[in-house]
Amino acid sequence: MRLATYRTGKIGILYDADSLCDADGAPQIGPHLFAPEYWRQAGLVVGAAPGRGASLFLAAGNEQWVLRPYRRGGLIARISTERYLWCGAERSRAFREMRLTAHLHALGLPVPRPVAAGVTRHGLAYEAGLITVRLPGARALADCLPEADAALLRRVGTTIRRFHDAGLDHVDLNARNLLVDASETVWLIDLDRCRLRAPGGWQNANLERLARSLAKFDAPSAIAAVREGYASGTGS
């Protein structure tokens, strides 16, 4: 993966040069990448994910992409749902998540391959979006819980341990940000606001957050197998 930067006017894009390039005399890189209407008009929107901002699934050649706009939640959303304070492109949530995801991907950790992050400045604020490769056939752990066996749950714990060993503090570790594909490989998504840290209490805090999420999906006992896999550090 080779990260490069493209800038035009008020727009900055951090992208994987192995995924995007100039082709047939027309640049693939540009603001249109982050415009849902562009994809809709081209007939390339193949679905949408639930949640704040409604991520779109896009047909992109031989693979599919996920376009996720950044959206605010909580009380601050009453002021603006999609704009953030501008402190420079490199400090934007999109660029930081793109670089972090690329770093973890380079380590061989199970995260979707990042394609591009885009930010558009509006004076003292900005809007942003992120594009990643969609994982074929993957489902949220929350949707797998009714049939999940102990082996899968231990694998979830093992996967989380791998990320923790790499220093990743996932600030929103929940049953929807863990995906399971057809081969039962566990993937971690949505690294917004996540960061790399030295070992500490945040690791158990991550697991406690996941435990609360599992309880919300009527699977409070699942955390025991997850912790078993986490402690063992080996798959089943």
Secondary structure, 3 states (H helix, E strand, C coil): CCEEEEEECCEEEEEECCCCCEECCEECCCHHHHCHHHHHHCCCEEEECCCCCCCEEEEECCEEEEEEECCCCCHHHHCCCCCEECCCHHHCHHHHHHHHHHHHHHCCCCCCCEEEEEEEEECCEEEEEEEEECCCCCEEHHHHHHHCCHHHHHHHHHHHHHHHHCCEECCCCCCCCEEECCCCCEEECCCCCCEECCCCCHHHHHHHHHHHHHHHCCCCCHHHHHHHHHHHCCCC
